């Protein structure tokens, strides 16, 4: 999801190497103007918090159902970003290129 957000930010000539910065810019540039809905932003925030917990907490157990839900949301998030980028660029080769790399 982070790299999908970075791809979006490139379209606005913005960038950051920090996850929090990318999320903040995504919210400001794409969610507030209504390009993407708040639900997607919520998924991004939740997934990032899960990642932080898993990376930095001593012991974290994420139930399989929660992990599966996060995976499904990530797939939907990336799919919507791909669609947006293809529409923006008017080029189906974006989807073809990214599909071959997944």
N, CA, C and O atoms as a GROMACS GRO file, in nm:
protein
  408
    1UNK      N    1   0.083  -0.118   0.000
    1UNK     CA    2   0.000   0.000   0.000
    1UNK      C    3   0.088   0.125   0.000
    1UNK      O    4   0.056   0.225  -0.065
    2UNK      N    5   0.199   0.119   0.072
    2UNK     CA    6   0.290   0.233   0.080
    2UNK      C    7   0.340   0.271  -0.059
    2UNK      O    8   0.341   0.389  -0.095
    3UNK      N    9   0.383   0.172  -0.136
    3UNK     CA   10   0.435   0.202  -0.269
    3UNK      C   11   0.326   0.250  -0.365
    3UNK      O   12   0.353   0.328  -0.455
    4UNK      N   13   0.205   0.203  -0.345
    4UNK     CA   14   0.093   0.253  -0.425
    4UNK      C   15   0.070   0.400  -0.394
    4UNK      O   16   0.045   0.480  -0.484
    5UNK      N   17   0.077   0.436  -0.267
    5UNK     CA   18   0.062   0.576  -0.227
    5UNK      C   19   0.176   0.660  -0.286
    5UNK      O   20   0.153   0.770  -0.335
    6UNK      N   21   0.298   0.608  -0.282
    6UNK     CA   22   0.410   0.681  -0.340
    6UNK      C   23   0.388   0.705  -0.490
    6UNK      O   24   0.423   0.812  -0.541
    7UNK      N   25   0.332   0.607  -0.559
    7UNK     CA   26   0.303   0.623  -0.702
    7UNK      C   27   0.201   0.735  -0.723
    7UNK      O   28   0.213   0.814  -0.816
    8UNK      N   29   0.101   0.741  -0.636
    8UNK     CA   30   0.003   0.849  -0.644
    8UNK      C   31   0.069   0.985  -0.621
    8UNK      O   32   0.041   1.082  -0.692
    9UNK      N   33   0.156   0.991  -0.523
    9UNK     CA   34   0.220   1.118  -0.489
    9UNK      C   35   0.305   1.171  -0.604
    9UNK      O   36   0.316   1.292  -0.622
   10UNK      N   37   0.364   1.080  -0.681
   10UNK     CA   38   0.444   1.122  -0.796
   10UNK      C   39   0.358   1.202  -0.894
   10UNK      O   40   0.407   1.295  -0.958
   11UNK      N   41   0.231   1.167  -0.906
   11UNK     CA   42   0.143   1.238  -1.000
   11UNK      C   43   0.120   1.382  -0.957
   11UNK      O   44   0.077   1.465  -1.037
   12UNK      N   45   0.149   1.413  -0.832
   12UNK     CA   46   0.135   1.550  -0.779
   12UNK      C   47   0.272   1.612  -0.755
   12UNK      O   48   0.283   1.719  -0.694
   13UNK      N   49   0.376   1.544  -0.803
   13UNK     CA   50   0.515   1.587  -0.784
   13UNK      C   51   0.548   1.602  -0.635
   13UNK      O   52   0.615   1.697  -0.593
   14UNK      N   53   0.499   1.507  -0.557
   14UNK     CA   54   0.524   1.503  -0.414
   14UNK      C   55   0.592   1.371  -0.382
   14UNK      O   56   0.583   1.275  -0.458
   15UNK      N   57   0.660   1.367  -0.270
   15UNK     CA   58   0.722   1.242  -0.228
   15UNK      C   59   0.771   1.251  -0.085
   15UNK      O   60   0.786   1.360  -0.030
   16UNK      N   61   0.795   1.136  -0.028
   16UNK     CA   62   0.848   1.124   0.106
   16UNK      C   63   0.899   0.983   0.124
   16UNK      O   64   0.852   0.890   0.058
   17UNK      N   65   0.995   0.968   0.211
   17UNK     CA   66   1.045   0.833   0.240
   17UNK      C   67   0.983   0.777   0.367
   17UNK      O   68   1.007   0.661   0.401
   18UNK      N   69   0.906   0.856   0.436
   18UNK     CA   70   0.845   0.815   0.562
   18UNK      C   71   0.701   0.770   0.541
   18UNK      O   72   0.626   0.832   0.465
   19UNK      N   73   0.664   0.662   0.607
   19UNK     CA   74   0.528   0.611   0.594
   19UNK      C   75   0.425   0.713   0.643
   19UNK      O   76   0.325   0.737   0.576
   20UNK      N   77   0.450   0.773   0.758
   20UNK     CA   78   0.354   0.871   0.812
   20UNK      C   79   0.338   0.991   0.718
   20UNK      O   80   0.227   1.042   0.699
   21UNK      N   81   0.448   1.033   0.659
   21UNK     CA   82   0.442   1.144   0.564
   21UNK      C   83   0.360   1.108   0.441
   21UNK      O   84   0.281   1.189   0.393
   22UNK      N   85   0.379   0.988   0.392
   22UNK     CA   86   0.304   0.943   0.275
   22UNK      C   87   0.154   0.935   0.306
   22UNK      O   88   0.071   0.975   0.225
   23UNK      N   89   0.122   0.883   0.423
   23UNK     CA   90  -0.019   0.872   0.463
   23UNK      C   91  -0.080   1.010   0.477
   23UNK      O   92  -0.193   1.033   0.433
   24UNK      N   93  -0.008   1.101   0.538
   24UNK     CA   94  -0.057   1.238   0.555
   24UNK      C   95  -0.081   1.305   0.419
   24UNK      O   96  -0.184   1.370   0.399
   25UNK      N   97   0.013   1.290   0.328
   25UNK     CA   98  -0.003   1.348   0.195
   25UNK      C   99  -0.118   1.282   0.118
   25UNK      O  100  -0.191   1.350   0.047
   26UNK      N  101  -0.133   1.151   0.133
   26UNK     CA  102  -0.244   1.081   0.069
   26UNK      C  103  -0.377   1.139   0.119
   26UNK      O  104  -0.466   1.167   0.039
   27UNK      N  105  -0.388   1.156   0.250
   27UNK     CA  106  -0.511   1.213   0.306
   27UNK      C  107  -0.537   1.353   0.251
   27UNK      O  108  -0.648   1.385   0.209
   28UNK      N  109  -0.433   1.436   0.252
   28UNK     CA  110  -0.447   1.576   0.209
   28UNK      C  111  -0.476   1.589   0.060
   28UNK      O  112  -0.562   1.667   0.019
   29UNK      N  113  -0.404   1.514  -0.022
   29UNK     CA  114  -0.411   1.532  -0.166
   29UNK      C  115  -0.518   1.448  -0.236
   29UNK      O  116  -0.565   1.484  -0.344
   30UNK      N  117  -0.558   1.336  -0.174
   30UNK     CA  118  -0.647   1.244  -0.243
   30UNK      C  119  -0.777   1.215  -0.168
   30UNK      O  120  -0.880   1.190  -0.231
   31UNK      N  121  -0.774   1.218  -0.036
   31UNK     CA  122  -0.896   1.185   0.039
   31UNK      C  123  -0.980   1.311   0.062
   31UNK      O  124  -1.099   1.312   0.033
   32UNK      N  125  -0.919   1.416   0.114
   32UNK     CA  126  -0.996   1.539   0.139
   32UNK      C  127  -1.064   1.594   0.014
   32UNK      O  128  -1.179   1.636   0.021
   33UNK      N  129  -0.995   1.593  -0.102
   33UNK     CA  130  -1.062   1.640  -0.225
   33UNK      C  131  -1.165   1.542  -0.281
   33UNK      O  132  -1.237   1.575  -0.375
   34UNK      N  133  -1.173   1.420  -0.224
   34UNK     CA  134  -1.272   1.323  -0.267
   34UNK      C  135  -1.230   1.232  -0.380
   34UNK      O  136  -1.315   1.163  -0.438
   35UNK      N  137  -1.102   1.228  -0.413
   35UNK     CA  138  -1.053   1.138  -0.517
   35UNK      C  139  -1.069   0.993  -0.471
   35UNK      O  140  -1.114   0.907  -0.547
   36UNK      N  141  -1.031   0.968  -0.346
   36UNK     CA  142  -1.051   0.837  -0.283
   36UNK      C  143  -1.134   0.857  -0.158
   36UNK      O  144  -1.126   0.962  -0.094
   37UNK      N  145  -1.215   0.757  -0.124
   37UNK     CA  146  -1.303   0.773  -0.009
   37UNK      C  147  -1.231   0.750   0.124
   37UNK      O  148  -1.122   0.693   0.129
   38UNK      N  149  -1.295   0.795   0.228
   38UNK     CA  150  -1.237   0.787   0.362
   38UNK      C  151  -1.217   0.643   0.407
   38UNK      O  152  -1.128   0.615   0.488
   39UNK      N  153  -1.297   0.554   0.356
   39UNK     CA  154  -1.282   0.412   0.392
   39UNK      C  155  -1.143   0.362   0.353
   39UNK      O  156  -1.078   0.293   0.432
   40UNK      N  157  -1.097   0.397   0.233
   40UNK     CA  158  -0.964   0.356   0.189
   40UNK      C  159  -0.857   0.416   0.279
   40UNK      O  160  -0.760   0.349   0.314
   41UNK      N  161  -0.874   0.541   0.318
   41UNK     CA  162  -0.779   0.604   0.408
   41UNK      C  163  -0.777   0.531   0.542
   41UNK      O  164  -0.671   0.510   0.600
   42UNK      N  165  -0.893   0.492   0.589
   42UNK     CA  166  -0.902   0.417   0.715
   42UNK      C  167  -0.827   0.285   0.706
   42UNK      O  168  -0.758   0.245   0.800
   43UNK      N  169  -0.841   0.217   0.592
   43UNK     CA  170  -0.770   0.091   0.572
   43UNK      C  171  -0.619   0.114   0.576
   43UNK      O  172  -0.545   0.037   0.638
   44UNK      N  173  -0.575   0.220   0.511
   44UNK     CA  174  -0.433   0.253   0.508
   44UNK      C  175  -0.381   0.281   0.649
   44UNK      O  176  -0.276   0.230   0.688
   45UNK      N  177  -0.454   0.360   0.724
   45UNK     CA  178  -0.413   0.392   0.860
   45UNK      C  179  -0.410   0.266   0.948
   45UNK      O  180  -0.314   0.243   1.021
   46UNK      N  181  -0.515   0.185   0.939
   46UNK     CA  182  -0.523   0.063   1.021
   46UNK      C  183  -0.410  -0.034   0.988
   46UNK      O  184  -0.347  -0.090   1.077
   47UNK      N  185  -0.385  -0.053   0.861
   47UNK     CA  186  -0.280  -0.146   0.818
   47UNK      C  187  -0.143  -0.096   0.864
   47UNK      O  188  -0.058  -0.176   0.905
   48UNK      N  189  -0.122   0.034   0.857
   48UNK     CA  190   0.004   0.090   0.903
   48UNK      C  191   0.022   0.069   1.053
   48UNK      O  192   0.131   0.034   1.099
   49UNK      N  193  -0.084   0.089   1.129
   49UNK     CA  194  -0.077   0.067   1.274
   49UNK      C  195  -0.050  -0.080   1.306
   49UNK      O  196   0.023  -0.111   1.400
   50UNK      N  197  -0.110  -0.170   1.230
   50UNK     CA  198  -0.084  -0.313   1.249
   50UNK      C  199   0.064  -0.344   1.223
   50UNK      O  200   0.127  -0.419   1.296
   51UNK      N  201   0.116  -0.284   1.118
   51UNK     CA  202   0.257  -0.304   1.084
   51UNK      C  203   0.348  -0.252   1.194
   51UNK      O  204   0.444  -0.319   1.232
   52UNK      N  205   0.318  -0.134   1.247
   52UNK     CA  206   0.398  -0.080   1.356
   52UNK      C  207   0.397  -0.173   1.477
   52UNK      O  208   0.500  -0.200   1.538
   53UNK      N  209   0.278  -0.222   1.511
   53UNK     CA  210   0.267  -0.313   1.625
   53UNK      C  211   0.349  -0.439   1.602
   53UNK      O  212   0.421  -0.484   1.691
   54UNK      N  213   0.338  -0.494   1.484
   54UNK     CA  214   0.411  -0.617   1.453
   54UNK      C  215   0.562  -0.596   1.451
   54UNK      O  216   0.638  -0.684   1.490
   55UNK      N  217   0.605  -0.479   1.406
   55UNK     CA  218   0.748  -0.451   1.395
   55UNK      C  219   0.813  -0.415   1.529
   55UNK      O  220   0.928  -0.451   1.554
   56UNK      N  221   0.739  -0.346   1.614
   56UNK     CA  222   0.804  -0.286   1.730
   56UNK      C  223   0.756  -0.336   1.866
   56UNK      O  224   0.822  -0.311   1.967
   57UNK      N  225   0.646  -0.405   1.871
   57UNK     CA  226   0.602  -0.459   1.999
   57UNK      C  227   0.679  -0.588   2.027
   57UNK      O  228   0.729  -0.653   1.936
   58UNK      N  229   0.688  -0.622   2.154
   58UNK     CA  230   0.763  -0.743   2.190
   58UNK      C  231   0.701  -0.868   2.131
   58UNK      O  232   0.769  -0.950   2.069
   59UNK      N  233   0.573  -0.882   2.151
   59UNK     CA  234   0.506  -1.002   2.100
   59UNK      C  235   0.366  -0.964   2.057
   59UNK      O  236   0.284  -0.919   2.137
   60UNK      N  237   0.340  -0.981   1.930
   60UNK     CA  238   0.209  -0.948   1.876
   60UNK      C  239   0.154  -1.069   1.804
   60UNK      O  240   0.221  -1.130   1.720
   61UNK      N  241   0.033  -1.103   1.838
   61UNK     CA  242  -0.036  -1.212   1.768
   61UNK      C  243  -0.156  -1.150   1.697
   61UNK      O  244  -0.247  -1.096   1.760
   62UNK      N  245  -0.154  -1.160   1.566
   62UNK     CA  246  -0.264  -1.108   1.486
   62UNK      C  247  -0.348  -1.228   1.443
   62UNK      O  248  -0.297  -1.319   1.378
   63UNK      N  249  -0.476  -1.226   1.479
   63UNK     CA  250  -0.561  -1.338   1.440
   63UNK      C  251  -0.566  -1.354   1.288
   63UNK      O  252  -0.558  -1.256   1.213
   64UNK      N  253  -0.579  -1.477   1.245
   64UNK     CA  254  -0.579  -1.506   1.102
   64UNK      C  255  -0.688  -1.428   1.029
   64UNK      O  256  -0.666  -1.380   0.918
   65UNK      N  257  -0.805  -1.414   1.091
   65UNK     CA  258  -0.915  -1.342   1.026
   65UNK      C  259  -0.878  -1.196   1.003
   65UNK      O  260  -0.910  -1.138   0.899
   66UNK      N  261  -0.811  -1.137   1.101
   66UNK     CA  262  -0.772  -0.996   1.089
   66UNK      C  263  -0.664  -0.980   0.982
   66UNK      O  264  -0.666  -0.883   0.906
   67UNK      N  265  -0.571  -1.072   0.976
   67UNK     CA  266  -0.467  -1.069   0.874
   67UNK      C  267  -0.527  -1.087   0.734
   67UNK      O  268  -0.487  -1.018   0.639
   68UNK      N  269  -0.622  -1.178   0.722
   68UNK     CA  270  -0.688  -1.201   0.593
   68UNK      C  271  -0.765  -1.078   0.549
   68UNK      O  272  -0.763  -1.041   0.432
   69UNK      N  273  -0.834  -1.015   0.642
   69UNK     CA  274  -0.908  -0.893   0.611
   69UNK      C  275  -0.812  -0.782   0.566
   69UNK      O  276  -0.842  -0.710   0.471
   70UNK      N  277  -0.698  -0.768   0.632
   70UNK     CA  278  -0.599  -0.668   0.594
   70UNK      C  279  -0.546  -0.696   0.453
   70UNK      O  280  -0.526  -0.603   0.374
   71UNK      N  281  -0.523  -0.822   0.422
   71UNK     CA  282  -0.476  -0.859   0.288
   71UNK      C  283  -0.580  -0.824   0.182
   71UNK      O  284  -0.546  -0.768   0.078
   72UNK      N  285  -0.704  -0.857   0.207
   72UNK     CA  286  -0.811  -0.826   0.111
   72UNK      C  287  -0.825  -0.676   0.091
   72UNK      O  288  -0.844  -0.629  -0.021
   73UNK      N  289  -0.815  -0.601   0.200
   73UNK     CA  290  -0.824  -0.454   0.189
   73UNK      C  291  -0.706  -0.399   0.111
   73UNK      O  292  -0.722  -0.308   0.030
   74UNK      N  293  -0.587  -0.453   0.134
   74UNK     CA  294  -0.469  -0.408   0.061
   74UNK      C  295  -0.484  -0.435  -0.088
   74UNK      O  296  -0.449  -0.351  -0.171
   75UNK      N  297  -0.537  -0.552  -0.123
   75UNK     CA  298  -0.558  -0.584  -0.264
   75UNK      C  299  -0.658  -0.488  -0.328
   75UNK      O  300  -0.638  -0.442  -0.440
   76UNK      N  301  -0.766  -0.457  -0.256
   76UNK     CA  302  -0.865  -0.362  -0.306
   76UNK      C  303  -0.804  -0.223  -0.319
   76UNK      O  304  -0.826  -0.154  -0.419
   77UNK      N  305  -0.729  -0.181  -0.219
   77UNK     CA  306  -0.663  -0.050  -0.220
   77UNK      C  307  -0.575  -0.038  -0.344
   77UNK      O  308  -0.584   0.060  -0.419
   78UNK      N  309  -0.490  -0.136  -0.365
   78UNK     CA  310  -0.397  -0.133  -0.479
   78UNK      C  311  -0.473  -0.135  -0.611
   78UNK      O  312  -0.434  -0.066  -0.705
   79UNK      N  313  -0.578  -0.213  -0.619
   79UNK     CA  314  -0.659  -0.218  -0.740
   79UNK      C  315  -0.720  -0.081  -0.772
   79UNK      O  316  -0.720  -0.039  -0.888
   80UNK      N  317  -0.770  -0.014  -0.671
   80UNK     CA  318  -0.829   0.119  -0.693
   80UNK      C  319  -0.724   0.222  -0.733
   80UNK      O  320  -0.751   0.310  -0.815
   81UNK      N  321  -0.606   0.211  -0.675
   81UNK     CA  322  -0.498   0.301  -0.715
   81UNK      C  323  -0.459   0.275  -0.860
   81UNK      O  324  -0.440   0.369  -0.937
   82UNK      N  325  -0.447   0.148  -0.898
   82UNK     CA  326  -0.416   0.113  -1.038
   82UNK      C  327  -0.519   0.171  -1.133
   82UNK      O  328  -0.484   0.230  -1.236
   83UNK      N  329  -0.646   0.155  -1.099
   83UNK     CA  330  -0.753   0.208  -1.184
   83UNK      C  331  -0.741   0.359  -1.198
   83UNK      O  332  -0.752   0.413  -1.308
   84UNK      N  333  -0.718   0.427  -1.086
   84UNK     CA  334  -0.702   0.573  -1.088
   84UNK      C  335  -0.585   0.613  -1.178
   84UNK      O  336  -0.598   0.704  -1.260
   85UNK      N  337  -0.472   0.547  -1.161
   85UNK     CA  338  -0.354   0.582  -1.239
   85UNK      C  339  -0.376   0.555  -1.388
   85UNK      O  340  -0.333   0.634  -1.472
   86UNK      N  341  -0.441   0.446  -1.420
   86UNK     CA  342  -0.471   0.415  -1.560
   86UNK      C  343  -0.562   0.520  -1.620
   86UNK      O  344  -0.542   0.564  -1.734
   87UNK      N  345  -0.664   0.558  -1.545
   87UNK     CA  346  -0.756   0.662  -1.592
   87UNK      C  347  -0.683   0.795  -1.609
   87UNK      O  348  -0.702   0.866  -1.707
   88UNK      N  349  -0.600   0.828  -1.513
   88UNK     CA  350  -0.526   0.954  -1.515
   88UNK      C  351  -0.430   0.960  -1.633
   88UNK      O  352  -0.420   1.061  -1.702
   89UNK      N  353  -0.361   0.850  -1.655
   89UNK     CA  354  -0.260   0.846  -1.761
   89UNK      C  355  -0.319   0.805  -1.896
   89UNK      O  356  -0.253   0.818  -1.999
   90UNK      N  357  -0.442   0.755  -1.894
   90UNK     CA  358  -0.505   0.712  -2.017
   90UNK      C  359  -0.429   0.599  -2.084
   90UNK      O  360  -0.420   0.593  -2.206
   91UNK      N  361  -0.375   0.510  -2.001
   91UNK     CA  362  -0.287   0.408  -2.056
   91UNK      C  363  -0.307   0.276  -1.981
   91UNK      O  364  -0.276   0.267  -1.862
   92UNK      N  365  -0.359   0.177  -2.048
   92UNK     CA  366  -0.381   0.046  -1.987
   92UNK      C  367  -0.249  -0.026  -1.959
   92UNK      O  368  -0.247  -0.124  -1.884
   93UNK      N  369  -0.140   0.021  -2.018
   93UNK     CA  370  -0.012  -0.048  -1.994
   93UNK      C  371   0.033  -0.034  -1.849
   93UNK      O  372   0.115  -0.114  -1.804
   94UNK      N  373  -0.018   0.064  -1.775
   94UNK     CA  374   0.015   0.076  -1.633
   94UNK      C  375  -0.032  -0.048  -1.560
   94UNK      O  376   0.042  -0.108  -1.483
   95UNK      N  377  -0.156  -0.088  -1.584
   95UNK     CA  378  -0.211  -0.206  -1.518
   95UNK      C  379  -0.136  -0.332  -1.561
   95UNK      O  380  -0.107  -0.419  -1.479
   96UNK      N  381  -0.106  -0.341  -1.691
   96UNK     CA  382  -0.036  -0.458  -1.740
   96UNK      C  383   0.102  -0.469  -1.677
   96UNK      O  384   0.144  -0.578  -1.639
   97UNK      N  385   0.171  -0.358  -1.667
   97UNK     CA  386   0.307  -0.358  -1.609
   97UNK      C  387   0.302  -0.394  -1.461
   97UNK      O  388   0.383  -0.474  -1.415
   98UNK      N  389   0.210  -0.337  -1.388
   98UNK     CA  390   0.203  -0.365  -1.244
   98UNK      C  391   0.153  -0.506  -1.219
   98UNK      O  392   0.195  -0.570  -1.122
   99UNK      N  393   0.064  -0.558  -1.304
   99UNK     CA  394   0.017  -0.696  -1.286
   99UNK      C  395   0.130  -0.795  -1.305
   99UNK      O  396   0.135  -0.898  -1.238
  100UNK      N  397   0.220  -0.766  -1.395
  100UNK     CA  398   0.329  -0.860  -1.421
  100UNK      C  399   0.433  -0.857  -1.309
  100UNK      O  400   0.516  -0.948  -1.299
  101UNK      N  401   0.429  -0.755  -1.224
  101UNK     CA  402   0.525  -0.744  -1.116
  101UNK      C  403   0.468  -0.786  -0.982
  101UNK      O  404   0.538  -0.776  -0.881
  102UNK      N  405   0.345  -0.833  -0.976
  102UNK     CA  406   0.286  -0.872  -0.848
  102UNK      C  407   0.297  -1.019  -0.826
  102UNK      O  408   0.252  -1.069  -0.723
   0.00000   0.00000   0.00000
